[in-house]
Amino acid sequence: MLRSESLWFPLFIRCCEAYLHYVMNPLETDYEPMQRVTQCENFRQVRTLLKEYNRPSVDFIVHREQVDAKKAITRDYGIRFR
């Protein structure tokens, strides 16, 4: 994991897990890619999965959860991300 990811990436994974558990239906086509995203160890693996699946809906969910995780870290700790 990159040093810049060490703060927001664990929260990102927890957000994705919560989204998977509480929002998504196991019968949805995006369920399996999101389940695989929650098993990634760094964001590079997430990007590889996104390229593999090539689904805009999964890209959108991942981007939204990434932004939410970074906003939460910024709000709680005052650390800004580029």
C-alpha positions in Angstrom: 0.0 0.0 0.0 1.3 3.4 -0.8 2.0 5.8 2.0 -0.7 8.2 0.7 -3.3 5.4 0.8 -2.5 4.3 4.3 -5.1 6.7 5.8 -8.0 6.6 3.5 -7.9 3.1 1.9 -8.9 1.1 5.0 -12.0 3.4 5.4 -12.6 3.0 1.7 -12.8 -0.8 2.0 -15.1 -0.5 5.0 -17.4 1.9 3.0 -17.4 -0.5 0.1 -18.3 -3.4 2.4 -21.1 -1.4 3.9 -22.4 -0.5 0.5 -22.2 -4.1 -0.6 -24.0 -5.4 2.5 -26.7 -2.7 3.0 -27.4 -1.4 -0.5 -26.7 -4.0 -3.1 -28.7 -7.0 -4.0 -26.7 -10.3 -4.5 -28.6 -10.8 -7.8 -27.3 -7.5 -9.3 -24.6 -7.8 -12.0 -22.3 -5.4 -10.1 -22.4 -7.4 -6.9 -19.5 -9.8 -7.7 -17.1 -7.0 -8.9 -17.8 -5.0 -5.7 -17.3 -8.1 -3.6 -13.9 -8.5 -5.2 -13.1 -4.8 -4.6 -13.6 -5.4 -0.9 -10.9 -8.1 -0.9 -8.2 -5.8 -2.4 -5.2 -4.9 -0.4 -4.4 -1.6 -2.2 -5.9 0.8 -4.7 -3.7 -0.5 -7.5 -5.5 -3.8 -7.2 -8.9 -1.9 -7.3 -7.9 -0.1 -10.5 -6.8 -3.4 -12.1 -10.2 -4.9 -11.2 -12.0 -1.9 -12.7 -10.1 -2.3 -15.9 -10.9 -6.0 -16.0 -14.7 -5.5 -15.6 -15.0 -2.3 -17.6 -18.4 -1.4 -16.1 -19.2 2.3 -15.7 -21.6 1.6 -12.8 -18.9 -0.1 -10.8 -16.4 2.7 -11.6 -19.0 5.2 -10.3 -19.6 3.3 -7.1 -15.9 2.9 -6.4 -15.2 6.6 -7.2 -18.0 7.7 -4.9 -16.8 5.6 -2.0 -13.2 6.8 -2.6 -14.3 10.4 -2.4 -16.4 9.8 0.7 -13.5 8.1 2.5 -11.1 10.9 1.6 -13.7 13.5 2.7 -14.1 11.7 6.1 -10.4 11.6 6.7 -10.1 15.3 5.7 -13.0 16.2 8.0 -11.8 14.2 11.0 -8.0 14.8 10.8 -7.6 17.9 8.6 -5.5 16.1 6.1 -6.0 17.2 2.5 -5.6 14.9 -0.6 -4.9 15.8 -4.1 
